[in-house]
Amino acid sequence: MEGGRGLEGEKRGEEERREEERGRVVDSRSQKWKLRYYTRPNGKKRGPVFTASWRQFVKAKRLRVGDEFIFYGHQVRAADGQLKMKYMIEVKRRSMLTYNGEPVTLDVEYLA
C-alpha cells in the first residue's frame, strides 16, 4: 500500500498508543508523567517493579523513604466524545504539623 501503513501497521500503531496511555499519569499540578510498573508473575521477589522512567519523577519531586504514593483513576470525556480513563498520582509526606496530636500528611508538591 503506497503512502500508507496498511492494516497491520494501523493495528500496531493503535496498540502502541494504548500501551503508551497505560503509563500516563497526571500529578496534582497537572503535569503529565509517563510512569510504568509491573508485577513479576513469579519468582522469589514479589511486589511491583518500577521502570527507569520513575527515576526522573523521584528526582523532580525530591521523594524520600516514607513518602506514600496514591494512584487513582476516573473517567473523562475526550475531545472526540468518547469516555476514557484519566490516571492521577499524588505523593504524600508526613509534615511537622499536627492536628489533635496526629501528624498531618501533605502533598509533596506543597512542601519546600
Secondary structure, 3 states (H helix, E strand, C coil): CCCCCHHHHHHHHHHHHHHHHHCEEECCCCCEEECCEEECCCCCCCCEEECCHHHHHHHHHCCCCCCEEEEEEEEEECCCCCEEEEEEEEEEEEEEEEECCEEEEEEHHHCC
